[in-house]
Amino acid sequence: MPELKLEQKLSLKQVLTPQLIQSLQLLQIPKLELATELRAELEQNPMLEIIEPEPENIDDIETTLDNELDDWNTLADGLRICGSQLPENDPDAEDIDPFFGVSSGKSLYEHLLDQLALATKDKRLQVLGEFIIGNLDEKGFLGLSDEELFCDAERLSLLDPSVTIEEVQDAVSLIQGFNPSGIAARSLQECFLIQLIDRNEVDTTAWRLIHDYFEELKNKNIPQLADLLGTTIADIESAMIALGSLSFAPAADYTGQAGGSIDPDLIVEKVQGRWLVRYNGAGIPELRINKEYRGMLKQRTNLEKDAKKFLSKKLNSAQWWIQSLQQRKDTMVRTMRAILHHQFPFFENGPGNLLPLKMEEIASEVDVHPATISRVVRDKYVQTPYGVFPLRHFFGGGLATDSGEDIATTNVKQQIKAIIDDEDSASPYADQKITEMLNEKGIQIARRTVAKYREELGLPTARMRKRKRK
């Protein structure tokens, strides 16, 4: 029998303290939720107060306004969308994805209906599509099976002659290709798979985890998952980071339904020939410790034990809020600067120049863990000269080109859309022809990938696009 004994030894290990966990959570939550939590803290924490701006002298205000007007006259052209920042491009010809940018006040329902009208001219498919959109829940999920949709459509006599199950399936597939990515999924697993397809990450480790081992993934047993997939722990950890950036509720990512505009977290603009990144602190006031209550805490002899304990606790909370908000701001600005560096062609030449980019590259440049970047970009938005974009828009895979460089999936989709927009409607291009045209441009892509991207853009097949010449 082995001898039992006690011994002491020193070791180093990383431990996530409750304060660090809270800081990471604060980094992840969107701006509106952050403002709500901050208001709640201000209401119940006497140690925390807002730094009110000091009133300005009227002469100083007039001088400032004059200076700002002079600056505006100098920079107005440079700050306009697609203005002097694109001297070699025609702003009217710039191909900008209509599904990105500031919402015009439409609800998600209207947003999807607009896509439906562009995606198909088939009246039966449009009726079914509108019926399906109307059955989406608040998260953007479709809670009815094809059979249930079929029965409801028959019961309501939506179409004459009666709808077929194949038409229902075609309509669901069409809606699932719309923006926001993952819309009309039947389950969280399907929602994730749709988003991975949109990112061109089929057959990756992340895809296999969701497609083949979704139940096992819930336990987050990384060594077990590595054994199941026959890969390394590092590969699984990298895939988990990629999965962490997926949306759990597609409709929640569409902010156009709540007031018609997006309040961006960051602003990227070109001023006097230089690209600048600014943090948009509107709605998030600057904070400081209340001097009066801090003074009371210093006079401990005049306070009862419970009062001392209360004020000490609130002081710690106030200090944490001030430090965490500053850390959140610094991390977001550094992340956006790194994105600007890697996606410089996008900002300099327009949305059609997006490059493939992985979160690991930004994490390395910012010197944080990739999981931190995943938290930073989730539900965050940046205002650019071309509109407002989710930070996740700047990350994604790509396809190889004959020159040895990669081209972003988003750009390939834009090229497919441009080819179809310019085709002869009486003789539209088949997927194989589009594939050959892209191959001639040096983009290495297969026909099935072209078909997948076309469906994700909500564009029908060549047969359905064909129109007789008048």
RAQUIWO-V388001 format. One record per backbone hydrogen bond with DSSP energy under -0.5 kcal/mol. CO is the residue of the C=O (numbers start at 1). NH is the residue of the N-H. If there is no record, write none. Layout:
BEGIN
co,nh
CO,NH
CO,NH
END
This chain:
BEGIN
co,nh
15,17
17,21
18,22
19,23
20,24
21,25
22,26
23,27
24,28
25,29
30,34
31,35
32,36
33,37
34,38
35,39
36,40
37,41
38,42
39,43
40,44
41,45
44,46
45,48
47,290
49,288
50,52
57,61
58,62
59,63
60,64
61,65
62,66
63,67
64,68
65,69
66,70
67,71
68,72
69,73
70,74
71,75
72,76
75,79
76,79
76,80
77,80
77,84
80,83
83,86
84,87
86,89
89,91
90,93
90,94
91,94
94,96
97,100
107,111
108,112
109,113
110,114
111,115
112,116
113,117
114,118
115,119
116,120
119,460
121,123
122,126
123,127
124,128
125,129
126,130
127,131
128,132
129,133
130,134
132,135
133,136
135,143
137,140
139,251
140,184
141,137
141,143
145,149
146,150
147,151
148,152
149,153
150,154
151,155
152,156
153,158
154,157
164,168
165,169
166,170
167,171
168,172
169,173
170,174
171,175
172,176
173,177
174,177
175,178
176,182
180,183
182,185
185,142
187,191
188,192
189,193
190,194
191,195
192,196
193,197
194,198
195,199
196,201
197,200
199,397
201,204
204,208
205,209
206,210
207,211
208,212
208,213
209,213
213,217
214,218
215,218
216,219
216,221
217,220
220,222
221,225
222,226
223,227
224,228
225,229
226,230
226,231
232,236
233,237
234,238
235,239
236,240
237,241
238,242
239,243
240,244
241,245
242,245
243,246
249,252
249,253
250,253
251,254
253,255
254,257
255,258
256,260
257,259
262,264
265,280
266,383
267,269
267,278
269,271
269,276
270,272
271,274
274,271
276,269
278,267
279,281
281,284
283,285
286,51
288,49
290,294
291,295
292,296
293,297
294,298
295,299
298,300
299,302
300,303
304,308
305,309
306,310
307,311
308,312
309,313
310,314
311,315
312,316
313,317
314,318
315,319
316,320
317,321
318,322
319,323
320,324
321,325
322,326
323,327
324,328
325,329
326,330
327,331
328,332
329,333
330,334
331,335
332,336
333,337
334,338
335,339
336,340
337,341
338,342
339,343
341,344
343,346
343,347
344,348
345,349
346,350
350,353
351,354
354,408
357,396
358,361
358,362
359,363
360,364
361,365
362,366
363,367
363,368
369,372
369,373
370,374
371,375
372,376
373,377
374,378
377,380
377,392
380,391
381,265
381,266
382,384
382,389
383,268
384,387
387,384
388,101
389,382
390,393
391,394
392,395
396,357
397,409
399,407
400,444
401,404
405,401
407,399
408,412
409,413
410,414
411,415
412,416
413,417
414,418
415,419
416,420
417,421
418,422
420,423
423,425
424,427
425,467
430,434
431,435
432,436
433,437
434,438
435,439
436,440
437,441
438,443
439,442
442,402
442,444
443,445
446,450
447,451
448,452
449,453
450,454
451,455
452,456
453,457
454,459
455,458
461,465
462,466
END
